[in-house]
Amino acid sequence: MTTLAKEIRKYRKKQKLTQVQLAQMLGTSQQMITSYERGKTIPTPSARIALIELGFPKDVLIQQDKEDYYMATMEQREAAEELRAICKLVASETYCLPTERRIRTLKTAIADYESTLSMRERTDRTEAEA
């Protein structure tokens, strides 16, 4: 179990939340929370933002990002760099907006990015099968 997995479980227990309740707060499923807590998957960028908004320690997510970066493939590193660039761009373009609006804008940009990645993966699988 990764440090992040342990911390998510610890945070959930500390907040006296069930996996179902945390899933609803993050906009995901109970099965995904189980997967996070077992270290099988890591939270998506939008789930990470939601965790931070709920008071989850940012330093744990930052440390996990560093660990993931060193363990990642070149393709995953490129995707992470793209996501960082999107976040920087949104932050620079929305710095004068109220915090809630900046967060909504960032969530939208991340969701669009995740959708683009999903389409890329499907295209790659289709091409590989052909």
C-alpha positions as CSV (number, residue, x, y, z in Angstrom):
1,M,0.0,0.0,0.0
2,T,1.4,3.4,-1.0
3,T,1.7,6.4,1.3
4,L,-1.2,8.1,-0.6
5,A,-3.4,5.0,-0.2
6,K,-2.8,5.0,3.6
7,E,-3.4,8.7,3.9
8,I,-6.7,8.6,2.0
9,R,-7.9,5.8,4.2
10,K,-6.6,7.7,7.4
11,Y,-8.3,10.9,6.2
12,R,-11.6,9.2,5.5
13,K,-11.6,7.5,8.9
14,K,-10.6,10.7,10.7
15,Q,-13.5,12.5,9.0
16,K,-15.8,9.6,10.0
17,L,-16.8,9.1,6.4
18,T,-17.8,5.8,4.7
19,Q,-16.3,5.0,1.3
20,V,-19.7,5.7,-0.2
21,Q,-19.9,9.2,1.4
22,L,-16.3,10.1,0.3
23,A,-17.1,8.8,-3.2
24,Q,-20.1,11.0,-3.4
25,M,-18.1,14.0,-2.3
26,L,-15.4,13.3,-5.0
27,G,-18.0,12.5,-7.7
28,T,-16.8,8.9,-8.1
29,S,-17.8,5.4,-7.0
30,Q,-17.3,3.5,-3.8
31,Q,-15.2,0.9,-5.8
32,M,-12.9,3.7,-6.9
33,I,-12.4,4.8,-3.3
34,T,-11.6,1.2,-2.4
35,S,-9.1,1.1,-5.3
36,Y,-7.5,4.4,-4.1
37,E,-7.2,3.0,-0.5
38,R,-5.6,-0.2,-1.7
39,G,-3.1,1.6,-3.8
40,K,-4.3,0.0,-7.0
41,T,-5.1,3.4,-8.7
42,I,-4.4,7.0,-7.9
43,P,-7.0,9.8,-7.8
44,T,-7.6,11.6,-11.0
45,P,-6.6,15.3,-11.1
46,S,-10.2,16.3,-10.6
47,A,-10.5,13.9,-7.6
48,R,-7.3,15.4,-6.2
49,I,-8.7,18.9,-6.4
50,A,-11.8,17.7,-4.7
51,L,-9.7,16.1,-1.9
52,I,-7.8,19.3,-1.4
53,E,-11.1,21.3,-1.2
54,L,-12.2,18.8,1.5
55,G,-9.1,19.6,3.5
56,F,-6.9,16.6,2.5
57,P,-3.2,17.5,3.0
58,K,-1.6,18.9,-0.2
59,D,1.9,17.8,0.8
60,V,0.8,14.1,0.6
61,L,-0.5,14.6,-3.0
62,I,2.7,16.5,-4.0
63,Q,4.9,13.7,-2.6
64,Q,2.8,11.1,-4.5
65,D,3.2,13.2,-7.7
66,K,7.0,13.1,-7.2
67,E,7.0,9.3,-6.6
68,D,4.7,8.7,-9.6
69,Y,6.9,10.9,-11.8
70,Y,10.0,8.8,-11.2
71,M,8.1,5.5,-11.7
72,A,6.2,6.7,-14.8
73,T,6.9,5.9,-18.4
74,M,7.9,8.7,-20.8
75,E,4.3,8.8,-22.1
76,Q,2.9,9.3,-18.6
77,R,5.5,12.0,-17.9
78,E,4.5,13.8,-21.0
79,A,0.8,13.6,-20.0
80,A,1.7,15.0,-16.5
81,E,3.6,17.8,-18.1
82,E,0.6,18.6,-20.3
83,L,-1.6,18.7,-17.3
84,R,0.8,21.0,-15.4
85,A,0.8,23.3,-18.4
86,I,-3.0,23.4,-18.5
87,C,-3.1,24.2,-14.7
88,K,-0.6,27.0,-15.2
89,L,-2.4,28.4,-18.1
90,V,-5.8,28.4,-16.3
91,A,-4.2,29.9,-13.2
92,S,-2.6,32.7,-15.2
93,E,-5.8,33.5,-17.1
94,T,-8.1,33.4,-14.1
95,Y,-6.0,35.0,-11.4
96,C,-8.3,38.0,-11.1
97,L,-11.5,35.8,-10.8
98,P,-13.0,34.8,-7.5
99,T,-11.6,31.6,-6.1
100,E,-14.7,29.5,-6.6
101,R,-14.8,30.5,-10.3
102,R,-11.1,29.7,-10.7
103,I,-11.7,26.3,-9.2
104,R,-14.6,25.6,-11.5
105,T,-12.6,26.7,-14.5
106,L,-9.7,24.5,-13.5
107,K,-12.0,21.5,-13.0
108,T,-13.5,22.0,-16.5
109,A,-10.0,22.2,-18.0
110,I,-8.9,19.0,-16.3
111,A,-12.1,17.2,-17.3
112,D,-11.5,18.2,-20.9
113,Y,-7.9,17.0,-20.6
114,E,-9.0,13.7,-19.1
115,S,-11.6,13.3,-21.9
116,T,-8.8,14.0,-24.5
117,L,-6.6,11.3,-22.9
118,S,-9.4,8.8,-23.0
119,M,-9.9,9.5,-26.7
120,R,-6.2,9.1,-27.3
121,E,-6.1,5.8,-25.5
122,R,-9.1,4.4,-27.5
123,T,-7.5,5.5,-30.7
124,D,-4.2,3.9,-29.7
125,R,-6.0,0.6,-28.9
126,T,-7.9,0.7,-32.1
127,E,-4.8,1.3,-34.1
128,A,-3.0,-1.5,-32.2
129,E,-5.8,-4.0,-32.9
130,A,-5.9,-3.1,-36.6
